[in-house]
Amino acid sequence: MPFDATPYLEAVELELKDILAVPVQTGSQAASGAPLFRMMRYHMGWANADLEREDAPRGKRLRPLFCLLACEASDGDWQQAVPAAAAVELSHNFSLIHDDIEDNSAERRHRPTVWSLWGLAQGVNTGDALWAMANLAVQRLSDRGAPAESVLDVVRTLNHAVLELCTGQYLDLHYQTLPKVTVSDYERMIRGKTGALLSAALSAGAILGGATAEAVQQYGAFGMELGLAFQITDDVLGIWGDPQVTGKSAASDILTRKKTFPVLHALAWEETRGSTEMHDLYARPLTPDDVPAVLCSLALAEAREAAQDRAREHLGRALVHLGATHGSGAAHDALRHLACSVAERST
């Protein structure tokens, strides 16, 4: 029987909306912050640019889904873990708001970004507020009957993950100033930017499901390896994906000279052969006329195939760690299926 994620995702969405409910107490300090809550809700896809209710495109909520499945696969009650899943999603979205500012991105999910509508200062403030709400969301676990020690473990896990995420973002920005970045450098960066929070989501779910310390560690390693596979697959789609499916120009990553896995592989491949064509192209601003030459260099280096092979390698490692959790039932099977679909996706 096919896995139905609907009950899990609906529960997370209801929890998120309750956490970010707009304060309505007349005359209270909370009520004065109502516009801030509406800005957070805008980013989450529940309001329009006039801060009125709207059902707009939003994220896939994959991280919270992994959290709940890890809890259930560990023989826990996934509904008890919903606040943790919501906290993970809020943490992810706080980072997206800040990423948009740091990358000077005016659009996300085909809508203006928070900072482009309300300014840089309010963009930073809205992201900070989402991070605060993520920490408050974790405390709701106590209301669901989670032991205090488990709640503390989840708080610790989530905070460590966000620190790793910020470290990954630091490296991403730092690498933009370096003349040379290796594939190893890149994977260190995406361990923080992409792997850390997915790892934390699975670890948190396992903690709340009552898993052993060893199993929690294996779930975290599963999430880390899957995060690497996810990001490298995303790199492939950023260059060769169908714009009608991915929702963005296939040339955008090239024109912005993003140092993704395929690009770094091609640069290293050229270096071993004494060639500099790709290096010379990426040493200056690129125009649409340069895209065919870049694609040609990538093809010569078999960069697409190399990236797909590396993504499959990380997926294989992820599945080994998943098997070592000794999880069981439909939730465990769903984790395996979902991991494969995420790492081999076309969108």
N, C-alpha and C positions, 0 to 999 in steps of 0.2 A: 504493500500500500504506500503510495507516494507521501512523503513528509509534507505536512501542512504547517507552515510557519505562522499562519494568520493569528492564532490565539496568542502566541508569544509577542508578536509585533504590535498587536492591538493593545495588549497589557502595557507594553513599554510606552506606547504613544499616549495612553491615558495618564500614566504616571508622569511623563514629561510635561504634559499640559497642566496637570495639577500642581507640579512643582513650580512652573512658570506662570501660574494664574496671576492675572493683573490685580494688584491690591486695590480694594475699593473702599476701605474704611475712611469715612469722611473726616477730613482735618488731620489725619494721622500722618506721621512721617513716612509710613509705608505708601500711603496714597500719593504723596508727592513724587514718589519714584515710579509711578504708573507708566509714564512714557518710556522709561528705561526697560521695564518689563515688556512693553510692546515692541521695542527694538529687538530684544532677545527673541521674542515670538516671531518677528519678521524674519530674522535669520533662520529660525527653525522651520519656516514655511507656513506659518499659521496666520500671517497678517500681510497686508500689502504695504506699499510705500507710504500710504496715508495712515498707516497703523490701524487699519480696520480689518476685521476678520476676513481671511481668504484661505483657500486650500491651494497652495502653490507647490511646485516641485520641491522635494526634500531628499535627504540622504536615504540610503537603503537600510540603515539601522542594522548593519551586519554585526558590528561589535557587540551590541547588547544581545543580539540573538545568540552569538557564540557563548556569551556569559550564561544565559539561561540554559542552554543545552548542556554546558559543562556541569552545571548544578544538577540537572536531571540525570545526566549520565553517571554522576557520582552518588546516585540514589537519594538525592535531595528533592525538596519541593521547589520547583522552579519559580513558583509564584512568590515565595519568600525572598528570592533574589532580585525581583524586579527593581527595587530602588537602586541596587548596585548597577544593574544594567543601564538604568537611566543616568546614573552618575558617569558611567563610561561614555555614554553618548554626549552628555553635556561637556565633558572634558574634551572630547574630539571636536565639538563645535566651537568651543572657546579657542582652540588652536587654529581652526579654520578662519575665524574672524581676524586673528593676528597674522596668519599667513597672508591673507588678502592685502593687509596693510604692507607687510614686508615685501611682498611681490608686486605691489602696485597694481593689483588686479581689480578692475572696475566691475567685473561681473562674476557671479557664481550661480550655477544652475539656471542660466539664462535670465537672471535678474540682477539689478545693481547690488553691489556689496554694501554692507552696513556703513563702512567708512566713506564710500563714494556718495552716499545719500546724506549722512549726518556729520561728516568730517572725521579727520584722523583722531582727534582727541576723544570724541564720542565712540569711535570704533574701538579704541584701546579700552575705554571704560566698559563698553558692552561686553567685550571679551573677558575682562576681569570679573565682571558680574556673573557671567556664565560659569567661570571656574569656581567662584564662591558658591553658586547654587549647586554645583556638582558635589562639593564637600558637604553641603547641607543635605543633599539627597541621600548620601551614604548613611547619615544618621537615622533615616527612616527605616533602616533595617531593624533597628531595635523595636519599632512598632510592629514589625512582622514576626517578632519572636526570635530573631537571630541572637545567639549568645554574644555578650559584650566582647569576649576575646576574638570572636570571628569578625565582628564589626571593626575592631581595631586592626586586625590583620588586613582587612579589605582597604581601610583608610591608608595604611602603610603601603600596600601594594599599589594603589592608585597614585599616591603622591610620588613614589619612586618612578613610576611609569611616566608621569608628566615631566619630572625632572629629566628623564632620558629623552623624552620628546623634545623638550626645549634644547637639550644638548645637540640632538640631531638637527634641529633648525639652525642652531649656531653654526654647526659644521657646514650646512647647506649654504648659508650666507658667506661663511669664511672661504669655502671652496671657490666661490665666484671671483675672489680676488687672487687666486693662485694660478700660475701659468700651467701647472700640471696637476691633475688629480687621477689617481689610479682606481681601478675597479675595487680594490680592497678598501680604499678610502671611502668610496661610494657606498659599499655595503655597510661599513661602520655607521655612516650617516643614516641610511634608511633603517638600520636596526632601531635607531632612536625615533625617527620621524614616523615610521609606519609599523614596525614590529612591536615596539614597547607597549603601546596601548592595547593592541590585540592580545598580546601576551598577558597583560594585566586583566583583561576582560575574562579570559579563560581561567586564569588563576583565581580570580575573585569568585567566579561561579563554582569552581571546585571547592574552595574554602567553605562556602556557604552550603555546599552539598555534603559536607562532612568527609571529604577525601583525605587520605593520608598525606603527610608532608611530601613524600616521594611522588605521589600522584599529582599533587598541586604543582610540583616542579616540572613534571612531564607535560602537564597541560600548558604551563607557561612556555616551555620550549616548543611545543606544538604551535602555539600562537606566534612565537617569534619567527620560526621558519616559514610559517604560512604568510606572515606579513612580508617577508622578503620576496617570496614567490608572487604575492599580490602586487607589490610595487614594481618588480621587474616586468611582469605582464602589463602593468599600466604603462610602463615606458614603451613597450612594443606598440601598444594601442595608440600612444601619443604620436607615433610617427607613421604607422602603417594601418591604423584603425580606420574603419569606414566612418566618415563624418556624419552620415545619416544615422549611424548607430551610436557613436560615442558622443555626439553633440558638439564637437569642436573640430576646427580645421586640422587636417592631418599634418599641415606644415607648421602649426603654431609652436610646437616644441623645438623645431629646427630654427625657426626665425628668432626665437628668444634665446637660442644657443644653450638650451638646458643640457647640462652634463649628465645625461641619463646613461643607463648601462650600455645600450647599443653604441652610443657615441664614444664612450670611454673605451669600449672594446675596439672600435675602429681606429681610434687614435693610437692605442697600444699596438695594434696589428700593423699599422703603417710604420710606427717607430722601429719595429723589428726589421722592417724591410728598407729602411733608409728613405722612406717617402714622407712628404710633408703636405700633401694636397689638402687633407682634412684639417690638419693643424693650421694651415694658412687660411682656410675658409673661416674657422672658428676664432681666428685671431682678430677679426674685424666684424662690424655689424653686417648681418646678412639681409639680403633682399629676396623677394619671391623668385627672382631670376637665378639665385644661387641654389635653390632647393633641388633642382635636378642633379647638380654636381654633388651635393651632399648625399643624396639618395644613391648615386652611383658609387661613391666611396663606401657607403654602408654596405651596399650589395657586394662589392669586391671583397670586403672584410668578412662577409657572411655574418654581419652583426645581428641580424634578426634571428637567425638560427642559433647563434651563440646565446642570445638573451633567452630564447625559448628553452634551450637546453638547461641554462642556469636556473630558470624558474622551475622546471621539472625536477631538477636536483634538490632544490629547497623543498618542494612539495613532497618528494620522496622522504626526506628527512623528517618533515612534519608528520607524515603518516606513521613513521616508525615511533615517534614520540607519542602519538595518539594511541597506538597499540599498547605502549608501555604503561598507559594510565590504568589499564584493566577496567575501563568503563564498560557499561553494559546497556542493553536495551535499545529502543528505537532512537533515543537521543544520541547515543554513541554512533549508531549507523548514520544518523542525520549529520553529525559533525564531519564524518568522513566524506559523505556525499557533498556537503556544502563546501568543504575545503577544496575538493577537486573542481567544483564548478567555479569557485572564486578564482583559483589559480589559473584556470584554463578558459576564462571568460572572454567574450568578444566585445563587452561594453564596460 
